[in-house]
Every structure is written in structure tokens, then in C-alpha cells.
Amino acid sequence: MSRALTAERGDDRLLSPSVGTWTPALSLGAVVRPGAVIGGLTRVGRLWPVLAPDGGEVQVAKVRARGPVMYGDALYELGQTELTAGQLDGRADAGDAAGLVAVRAPMAGTLYRRAAPDQPELAPQGLAVRGLTTVALIEVMKTFTPLHAGAEGVVERWVAKDGAGVEAGEVLAWVRPSGA
């Protein structure tokens, strides 16, 4: 069973559930969904996924940069943002403003878009996916962790190449949600 930490909810903030080195997985304007991975805390050399607490969906208005945090430090400030595609041009996060959902690496490792070298891609561009559809695998020390789409829709494009090294929170692909 995979262990995870759950952020605490303040009035308009998500707070660190522990001490460690924080790595955010969401960008400015992203929607926080209950139970979704919002980042990671590295403690004693181990990366722990941090999940959003229960409650309604909210938008990220401010992101705490990667670095050390104490218990109760603000990880994200929540509220409405006025983002436009122009504000995000040139960034890997540009899909957020275009109505796309980022598929982010939950941990650092090697990305594999195929279950085996002789197999087809798990989720090629244009494939219809559900939130729990496995779109790729991330390998760390011979352990393969499934990477889920995170939203129902269609794989719009891949940012990361098969076999690439990835960092926690890095955008790997974009999904166009159903109805968008």
C-alpha cells in the first residue's frame, strides 16, 4: 500500500502536514480537487505524495516555491485568479489557460510511455481516457508506479519523451477534459 500525507485546510490556504522539502505539483490557476496529488514532501530522503484534503474544488492563487517547509506552512493560497494564455506563453504550464489538465509526475524517476519496449504506447495522443487510466509508468529503483490521466477526456499532447528522466511536479502531458 502506498502511503501519502494529506494537506491541512486553512481558511484560504492548503497547509503543510509535516516538515520536509516541498515540491509543488500545481501551477497558478490550477484547480485543486479533493484527494488529488498536489505536491510532495521529501523527508529523510523519501518523497511522500501530498494529497488535497476533502472539500470543494478551488483554484490556486499563489504557489509556494520548492524548498524547506515546517508543519503548518502555507503550500498554496486559494482563490480566483485572472489568467490568460498570454501570461503563460513559453511555459510548460501554458495548457492550464487553454482549458487543458496537466498530467504531472508524482515523483522523480524515469518515464515510460509503454508497458514494455515492444508494446504500443499506453496513451498515445488522441486517446480517450478516464481519470484513473494508466497513461505511463514512472520507474524508481526498479519499482514501476502507474501514472494516471487525472481527468476524463482526450490526451492532447505529450511534453515528456519516452525514457526521459522527470522531476516531481513536472508536466508530462496534457489532457483536454470532456466537454472542453
C-alpha positions as CSV (number, residue, x, y, z in Angstrom):
1,M,0.0,0.0,0.0
2,S,1.3,3.4,-0.9
3,R,1.5,6.0,1.9
4,A,0.7,9.6,1.4
5,L,0.3,12.7,3.5
6,T,-2.8,14.9,3.4
7,A,-2.5,18.7,3.4
8,E,-4.5,20.6,6.0
9,R,-7.0,23.2,5.0
10,G,-6.9,26.7,6.4
11,D,-9.5,29.4,5.5
12,D,-7.9,30.2,2.1
13,R,-4.7,28.1,2.2
14,L,-3.5,24.5,2.0
15,L,-1.0,23.9,4.8
16,S,1.9,21.5,5.1
17,P,1.1,18.3,7.0
18,S,4.8,17.9,8.1
19,V,8.3,19.2,7.9
20,G,10.4,18.5,4.8
21,T,11.4,19.8,1.4
22,W,8.3,20.8,-0.5
23,T,7.9,20.2,-4.3
24,P,4.7,21.7,-5.7
25,A,2.7,19.8,-8.4
26,L,0.2,22.5,-9.2
27,S,0.7,25.8,-11.0
28,L,-1.0,29.2,-10.7
29,G,-4.7,28.9,-11.7
30,A,-4.8,25.1,-11.4
31,V,-7.9,23.5,-9.9
32,V,-7.4,21.6,-6.6
33,R,-9.5,18.5,-6.4
34,P,-10.1,16.6,-3.2
35,G,-7.7,13.6,-2.9
36,A,-5.5,14.7,-5.9
37,V,-1.8,14.8,-5.5
38,I,-0.8,18.5,-5.0
39,G,2.9,18.0,-4.5
40,G,5.4,16.1,-2.5
41,L,7.4,16.4,0.7
42,T,10.9,14.8,0.9
43,R,11.6,13.7,4.5
44,V,14.7,11.7,5.4
45,G,15.4,11.0,1.8
46,R,12.0,9.7,0.9
47,L,9.4,11.5,-1.2
48,W,5.9,11.5,0.2
49,P,3.0,12.5,-2.0
50,V,0.8,15.2,-0.5
51,L,-2.9,15.0,-1.2
52,A,-5.5,17.7,-1.2
53,P,-7.9,17.5,1.7
54,D,-11.7,16.9,1.4
55,G,-13.8,19.8,0.4
56,G,-14.9,21.5,-2.7
57,E,-12.8,22.3,-5.8
58,V,-10.8,25.5,-5.5
59,Q,-8.3,27.4,-7.7
60,V,-4.7,28.1,-6.9
61,A,-4.0,31.8,-6.4
62,K,-0.4,31.5,-5.2
63,V,2.2,28.7,-5.2
64,R,4.9,28.2,-2.6
65,A,8.2,27.6,-4.4
66,R,10.2,24.4,-3.9
67,G,12.1,24.4,-0.7
68,P,12.0,23.6,3.1
69,V,8.8,23.9,5.0
70,M,7.7,23.5,8.6
71,Y,4.4,21.9,9.8
72,G,1.6,24.3,9.1
73,D,3.4,26.5,6.5
74,A,1.2,27.6,3.6
75,L,1.8,25.5,0.4
76,Y,-0.9,27.1,-1.7
77,E,-3.1,30.2,-1.3
78,L,-6.5,29.6,-2.8
79,G,-8.9,31.9,-4.6
80,Q,-9.9,33.2,-8.0
81,T,-7.2,34.1,-10.5
82,E,-7.5,36.0,-13.7
83,L,-5.1,34.1,-16.0
84,T,-4.8,34.5,-19.7
85,A,-2.9,32.4,-22.2
86,G,-0.6,35.4,-22.8
87,Q,0.6,35.3,-19.1
88,L,1.7,31.7,-19.6
89,D,3.2,31.8,-23.0
90,G,6.6,30.0,-23.2
91,R,5.9,27.9,-20.1
92,A,5.2,24.2,-19.9
93,D,2.1,25.3,-17.9
94,A,0.5,27.1,-20.9
95,G,-2.1,24.3,-21.2
96,D,-3.8,25.4,-17.9
97,A,-5.1,28.6,-19.5
98,A,-6.2,26.8,-22.6
99,G,-8.6,24.6,-20.6
100,L,-6.2,21.6,-20.5
101,V,-5.4,19.5,-17.4
102,A,-1.8,18.8,-16.7
103,V,-0.6,15.2,-16.1
104,R,2.3,15.8,-13.7
105,A,5.0,13.5,-12.4
106,P,4.2,12.5,-8.8
107,M,7.8,11.7,-8.1
108,A,11.3,11.9,-9.7
109,G,12.2,9.0,-11.9
110,T,12.2,7.7,-15.5
111,L,9.1,8.0,-17.6
112,Y,8.0,5.0,-19.7
113,R,5.1,5.6,-22.0
114,R,5.0,1.8,-22.9
115,A,4.5,-1.2,-20.6
116,A,7.4,-2.9,-22.4
117,P,9.8,-1.8,-25.1
118,D,8.0,-4.0,-27.7
119,Q,4.5,-2.8,-26.7
120,P,2.5,0.1,-28.1
121,E,2.1,3.4,-26.1
122,L,-0.2,3.2,-23.2
123,A,-1.9,6.5,-24.1
124,P,-0.9,8.0,-27.4
125,Q,-2.0,11.5,-28.4
126,G,-5.8,11.4,-29.2
127,L,-6.7,8.5,-26.9
128,A,-9.8,8.9,-24.8
129,V,-9.0,8.4,-21.1
130,R,-10.7,8.4,-17.7
131,G,-9.2,9.8,-14.5
132,L,-7.7,6.5,-13.4
133,T,-6.5,5.4,-16.9
134,T,-2.8,4.5,-16.7
135,V,-1.1,6.7,-19.3
136,A,2.5,5.9,-18.4
137,L,4.8,4.4,-15.8
138,I,7.4,6.1,-13.6
139,E,10.3,3.9,-12.6
140,V,12.4,4.5,-9.5
141,M,14.9,1.8,-8.4
142,K,13.2,-0.9,-10.4
143,T,9.8,-0.1,-9.0
144,F,7.2,1.0,-11.5
145,T,4.4,3.3,-10.4
146,P,1.4,3.9,-12.7
147,L,0.8,7.5,-13.8
148,H,-2.9,8.2,-14.1
149,A,-4.6,10.7,-16.5
150,G,-6.2,12.6,-13.6
151,A,-9.2,13.7,-15.7
152,E,-11.7,12.3,-18.2
153,G,-11.0,13.5,-21.7
154,V,-8.6,13.1,-24.6
155,V,-4.7,13.1,-24.4
156,E,-4.0,16.4,-26.2
157,R,-0.2,16.1,-26.3
158,W,2.9,14.7,-24.6
159,V,5.6,17.1,-23.3
160,A,8.0,14.4,-22.0
161,K,9.6,11.8,-24.2
162,D,9.5,8.0,-23.5
163,G,12.5,7.1,-21.4
164,A,13.1,10.6,-20.2
165,G,14.2,11.5,-16.6
166,V,11.5,13.5,-14.9
167,E,11.2,15.6,-11.7
168,A,8.3,15.6,-9.2
169,G,5.7,18.0,-10.3
170,E,6.9,18.3,-13.9
171,V,4.2,18.5,-16.6
172,L,4.4,15.3,-18.7
173,A,1.3,15.5,-20.8
174,W,-1.9,17.5,-21.3
175,V,-5.5,16.1,-21.3
176,R,-8.4,18.0,-22.8
177,P,-11.3,17.4,-20.4
178,S,-14.6,16.1,-21.8
179,G,-16.8,18.9,-22.8
180,A,-13.9,21.4,-23.1
